[in-house]
């Protein structure tokens, strides 16, 4: 019945306030700082599908979605389905222990996403797009390790060719975070690619 569903919902989910709600000031780490207030997150996390974050031109986070997993200190597998919409609530909803294909594939590690976003200036790119196209909503997407046939839009991070798109060869691969404008296909996404480490998929 409805009561048992509510009890199950409360047992298997957490409502966590998003205090660090500005991607410019708090970075991606701020979200996980807030999550750790109520969740004992594993030290090493993997994405089950993707990490998606939307924000406005001021950097205020408006939407988050991700499904990720890892093993806790006891070696037990934990999964987390994260959902947030600022129009609905100031709290993130995290569903615990949902079914997921937990492969622990090296190419799906989350840590490279943190490395990339600590090293890039999102606000500079957003200001450029805002001035050029008068757009106001933006999205970050992370799918782990990816390969691209063309170097168009790719920016290498922490490499001897960092930021120099002219020297990036076609057929490049690495951990990548896409920054794009939703619904505006004519605006080429910026693909920040991490060259710290190679995944065992090449």
Backbone torsions as a table, in degrees:
resi	resn	phi	psi	omega
1	UNK	NA	-178.5	-177.2
2	UNK	-62.2	-38.2	-179.0
3	UNK	-64.6	-45.0	-179.8
4	UNK	-65.4	-35.0	177.1
5	UNK	-64.0	-41.1	179.1
6	UNK	-65.5	-40.6	178.9
7	UNK	-64.2	-42.7	179.3
8	UNK	-65.2	-38.9	178.9
9	UNK	-62.6	-44.2	-179.4
10	UNK	-66.5	-37.6	-179.0
11	UNK	-67.8	-39.4	-172.0
12	UNK	-102.3	10.3	178.1
13	UNK	-140.0	160.1	177.4
14	UNK	-131.5	140.2	174.2
15	UNK	-105.2	118.3	-173.5
16	UNK	-127.7	123.3	-178.3
17	UNK	-65.5	133.5	174.8
18	UNK	-88.2	94.5	179.9
19	UNK	-81.5	-45.1	-179.5
20	UNK	-86.2	79.8	-169.7
21	UNK	-104.5	17.1	178.2
22	UNK	-123.0	116.7	-174.9
23	UNK	-67.4	-28.5	178.3
24	UNK	-71.0	-46.5	-175.3
25	UNK	-82.1	-40.1	-170.8
26	UNK	-103.5	-16.3	-177.6
27	UNK	65.7	-174.8	179.1
28	UNK	-72.6	-26.9	-178.1
29	UNK	-63.2	-29.8	-179.2
30	UNK	-60.0	-36.9	178.6
31	UNK	-60.7	-46.0	-177.2
32	UNK	-74.3	-26.1	171.5
33	UNK	-61.7	-42.8	178.1
34	UNK	-67.5	-41.3	179.6
35	UNK	-61.4	-38.1	-176.6
36	UNK	-70.4	-11.1	176.6
37	UNK	-66.6	-28.1	-178.3
38	UNK	-124.9	-5.0	-178.3
39	UNK	-127.0	137.8	175.1
40	UNK	-91.7	79.0	-173.6
41	UNK	-69.9	141.7	173.9
42	UNK	-59.7	152.1	-179.2
43	UNK	-70.2	-28.6	178.8
44	UNK	-118.3	119.3	-176.7
45	UNK	-114.8	152.0	178.2
46	UNK	-131.1	146.7	177.1
47	UNK	-88.7	137.3	176.4
48	UNK	-83.5	-31.6	177.7
49	UNK	-138.6	-57.2	-174.8
50	UNK	-166.9	168.9	167.3
51	UNK	-126.6	122.1	-178.3
52	UNK	-125.2	133.5	179.5
53	UNK	-140.7	126.7	176.5
54	UNK	-110.5	146.7	-179.4
55	UNK	-152.6	161.2	-179.8
56	UNK	-94.1	-178.9	-174.3
57	UNK	-66.7	-18.0	176.2
58	UNK	-85.1	-6.2	-180.0
59	UNK	94.8	-1.1	-178.9
60	UNK	-72.2	126.0	-178.7
61	UNK	-72.4	128.6	-177.7
62	UNK	-112.7	-21.8	-176.4
63	UNK	-157.4	138.0	175.9
64	UNK	-136.7	138.2	171.5
65	UNK	-146.0	132.9	173.6
66	UNK	-164.0	152.1	174.5
67	UNK	-127.2	114.5	-175.8
68	UNK	-140.0	170.0	-173.2
69	UNK	-155.7	171.6	177.1
70	UNK	179.1	178.7	178.3
71	UNK	-109.5	133.7	-179.2
72	UNK	-77.5	-176.3	-175.9
73	UNK	-64.0	-18.9	177.6
74	UNK	-92.4	2.4	-179.2
75	UNK	81.4	9.1	179.2
76	UNK	-85.1	137.5	-179.3
77	UNK	-76.2	133.5	179.5
78	UNK	-128.2	135.6	176.4
79	UNK	-120.0	150.8	-175.1
80	UNK	-139.4	119.5	174.5
81	UNK	-105.3	109.2	-172.9
82	UNK	-101.2	131.2	-179.6
83	UNK	-141.7	136.0	178.8
84	UNK	-152.1	135.0	173.8
85	UNK	-140.5	116.9	-173.8
86	UNK	-64.9	-22.7	178.3
87	UNK	-73.8	-20.8	-177.6
88	UNK	-99.5	-34.7	-174.9
89	UNK	-165.0	159.5	173.2
90	UNK	-93.1	9.0	-179.1
91	UNK	-116.5	144.4	173.5
92	UNK	-84.8	142.9	173.3
93	UNK	-104.7	129.0	176.9
94	UNK	-121.9	117.2	176.2
95	UNK	-90.8	129.6	-175.1
96	UNK	-100.2	147.0	171.2
97	UNK	56.1	41.5	171.0
98	UNK	-80.5	155.4	179.2
99	UNK	-64.8	131.8	178.7
100	UNK	-149.1	151.2	174.7
101	UNK	-84.4	95.5	-174.3
102	UNK	-94.2	90.3	-175.1
103	UNK	-90.3	-19.5	-175.1
104	UNK	55.1	36.5	177.6
105	UNK	-68.2	131.3	-179.2
106	UNK	-54.9	-32.2	-176.8
107	UNK	-72.7	-9.1	-177.4
108	UNK	-108.5	14.6	179.0
109	UNK	-63.8	144.4	-179.7
110	UNK	-87.9	-24.7	-174.4
111	UNK	-54.4	-40.8	178.1
112	UNK	-58.3	-30.8	176.3
113	UNK	-61.6	-43.6	178.3
114	UNK	-64.1	-42.1	179.5
115	UNK	-59.5	-46.5	-178.6
116	UNK	-63.2	-50.4	-173.6
117	UNK	-71.0	-19.3	173.1
118	UNK	-75.0	-18.4	-169.8
119	UNK	-110.0	-0.9	-178.2
120	UNK	-116.8	157.0	179.1
121	UNK	-103.3	89.4	-178.9
122	UNK	-63.0	-40.6	-174.6
123	UNK	-62.4	-35.9	179.2
124	UNK	-62.1	-45.0	179.3
125	UNK	-68.2	-39.7	179.5
126	UNK	-63.7	-43.1	178.2
127	UNK	-60.3	-38.6	179.2
128	UNK	-64.4	-46.9	179.1
129	UNK	-66.0	-39.8	-179.9
130	UNK	-60.9	-44.4	-179.7
131	UNK	-70.0	-36.8	-175.3
132	UNK	-82.1	-38.0	-172.7
133	UNK	-118.2	-4.1	-177.8
134	UNK	54.9	45.6	177.7
135	UNK	-102.0	160.3	-172.9
136	UNK	-136.2	-5.4	-178.6
137	UNK	-127.7	137.9	-172.0
138	UNK	-139.0	161.0	-177.9
139	UNK	-141.2	140.8	172.1
140	UNK	-106.3	134.2	177.7
141	UNK	-129.4	135.7	177.2
142	UNK	-133.7	125.1	178.8
143	UNK	-119.2	8.4	-177.8
144	UNK	93.4	-141.4	-176.4
145	UNK	-82.2	128.0	-176.3
146	UNK	-138.0	160.9	175.3
147	UNK	-125.8	147.5	-178.1
148	UNK	-132.7	139.5	179.8
149	UNK	-77.2	-25.7	179.4
150	UNK	-121.6	149.0	-179.6
151	UNK	-89.5	5.8	-177.5
152	UNK	-60.1	120.8	178.1
153	UNK	86.6	-8.3	-177.6
154	UNK	-80.4	133.0	175.6
155	UNK	-121.9	117.1	179.6
156	UNK	-77.1	134.8	-179.7
157	UNK	-112.3	135.9	177.4
158	UNK	57.9	53.6	179.4
159	UNK	-145.7	163.1	-179.2
160	UNK	-62.1	-20.3	178.0
161	UNK	-105.2	22.5	-175.8
162	UNK	-50.6	127.4	175.0
163	UNK	77.7	-5.7	-177.9
164	UNK	-101.3	94.3	-175.4
165	UNK	-67.8	-24.9	-176.7
166	UNK	-65.4	-25.3	-175.8
167	UNK	-97.9	3.0	-178.8
168	UNK	-84.3	122.9	-179.6
169	UNK	-75.2	153.0	171.9
170	UNK	-67.5	156.5	-177.4
171	UNK	78.2	27.2	-177.5
172	UNK	-82.0	149.3	-179.7
173	UNK	-140.3	149.9	178.0
174	UNK	168.6	176.6	172.6
175	UNK	-68.5	134.0	-169.6
176	UNK	-140.8	136.8	173.0
177	UNK	-114.0	123.1	178.4
178	UNK	-94.5	135.9	171.9
179	UNK	-116.2	121.1	-177.3
180	UNK	-145.7	171.9	177.9
181	UNK	-105.3	111.6	-178.1
182	UNK	-57.1	133.5	176.3
183	UNK	77.2	5.0	-179.4
184	UNK	-121.6	77.6	-174.8
185	UNK	-66.7	-18.6	-179.2
186	UNK	-78.2	-11.3	177.5
187	UNK	-95.2	114.6	-177.4
188	UNK	-65.8	124.6	177.6
189	UNK	-61.6	153.8	170.7
190	UNK	-98.2	125.1	-177.8
191	UNK	-110.5	102.6	179.1
192	UNK	-82.3	120.7	-175.7
193	UNK	-115.0	131.0	-176.9
194	UNK	-88.3	126.6	178.7
195	UNK	-113.6	20.7	178.0
196	UNK	-66.8	-43.9	-172.1
197	UNK	-143.1	153.1	178.1
198	UNK	-100.4	141.2	172.6
199	UNK	-83.4	153.9	-178.2
200	UNK	-80.5	52.3	-178.8
201	UNK	-128.4	0.1	-176.9
202	UNK	-86.7	NA	NA
